[in-house]
Amino acid sequence: MVSGLVGFAALAGMLVLAHATRHGIGIAPDSVSYLEAARNLAAGRGLTTAEDGAELRPLTRFPPLYPAVLAAVIRLGSEPLDAARILGVALLGANVVLAALLAARCAPGARRLPVVAALLLASSSEIAVLHGTALSEPLFLLLGFSGLLLLSLHLETPKPLALVAASLLIALAFLTRYLGGALVATGILACLLAPGARLQRRITNAAAFATVATLPIAVWVLGNRLGGASATGRRFAFHPIDADAISVAIASVGEWLLGGQIGAVPAGLLAAGLLLCILNWLAGGTARAWRAALPRTLALFVPCYLLLLLASISFFDAATPLNGRILSPVLVAGLVLALCAVAARIRSGQSRLHVILAAGLALIFSLGWARETSQWARERAAAGGAGFASLGWRRSETVRRVAELPASSLIYSNARDAILILTGRPTRWLPAPVDAETRLPRPGYAAELEAMRADLRAREVSLVWFDRVSWRWYLPSGADLSQRLPIRREARLPDGEIWGYDPSRDATTPR
């Protein structure tokens, strides 16, 4: 009965997602890099992208596994966008079942809890949006939490095969997202803190786990360096998290809790109440959950992930937003822990009020999430897509004009990714005076402007701006570049503008 209901939840979630994405998978800016690398790999050109619009270079900014899996599906006969959609729908079903397995393992006595976990995850609009976009997080969730589940089996009843399998799954998760380092840290701590085992065995397990889990990503990073590329496509610089990033994180919590419609303060209070319930459960007040391997491992994962994420933003990539996508692993772990904590309260035989409150809370969450997801599915299907795949982008007058430019034209744009995915035209990024990830001035900016000046003189060049790309604050506008380059606006369109060479200003613009 329980298995059937979990399967129903997974199938329902997959059908809703398939309906919502029937016009195509969502395409975020990062999706373009994944799809481009997957297409090149399937065509025998390796995991490469052409960020400069001409030369193929190895993909280093993102780990290789997700585009490699996409390439494998493409080789079976699918188009890249169809491959991403098929994979996203399949991963949603797998992750719903995985959430049920995690809940069943964390609270073995609560027979209905896996069904509740499956229904909540299947009805979450945040999870639906994530799986409905060509991104690596769904694969990361499946591999990472499957690895933690197998690791917990080994920690409770030593099984070398389970330890090896857990290490391999987490190694694959690390090859999917660099934040997989949090999974490795979690596994090491879980091995070292395992109760009842001798210290030597705990150290041996931790060392074996860490070796297997980190070896593939170490080979990948070393290969990037030996090939003359950056190890991860990011530079080290200190840029601490600011108030705006914290505001985004708070808003993300509000989105998780009833679609953000209850406000930041009530959402914060509700989140704090759930956190206190989890901590009380883990402390042993109801079920001595801290001694159980999986709850302990999931509880360790949340701070490990958040600390690594904060370190990554503060030292490597200030442009990483603390949104629902980036925080999705915390959502899954927190959902399972919160459900188990509430279920433990109910089973402890305390007052009827706890049962009523828990049932009411579960009903509110279920109805709220289901309503948000159904609304999203209707809007998503009606819009024809999300991100660069939306009707707004596909019907863009600026995109149409770019597609009509002569094939020999060199294009610079603030939306190189959108032009590539919508028209297939090779495009170069506009030079940025500031590095978005470090927020420091880019030393090569002046040289890039001179290279653009030379291109303007030597061939037909179009500089294209899209008004809807408001998040790339670090790229200059046409007016900004016209102060440094001999260009003039050739077309003002409903959603953008196109600039070209003005030979009359060539001698008057400053170098």
Secondary structure by P-SEA (a helix, b strand, c coil): caaaaaaaaaaaaaaaaaaaacccccccaaaaaaaaaaaaaaaccccccccccccccccccccccaaaaaaaaaaacccaaaaaaaaaaaaaaaaaaaaaaaaaaacccccaaaaaaaaaaaacaaaaaaaacccaaaaaaaaaaaaaaaaaaaaacccaaaaaaaaaaaaaaaaacccaaaaaaaaaaaaaacccccaaaaaaaaaaaaaaacaaaaaaaaaaaaaccccccbbbbbbcccaaaaaaaaaaaaaaaacccccaaaaaaaaaaaaaaaaaaaaccccccccccaaaaaaaaaaaaaaaaaaaaaccccccccccccaaaaaaaaaaaaaaaaaaaaaccccaaaaaaaaaaaaaaaaaaaaaaaaaaaaaaaacccccccccccccaaaaaaaaccccbbbbcccaaaaaaacccccccccccccccccccccaaaaaaaaaaaaaaccbbbbbbbcccccccccccaaaaaacccccccccccccbbbbbcccccccccc
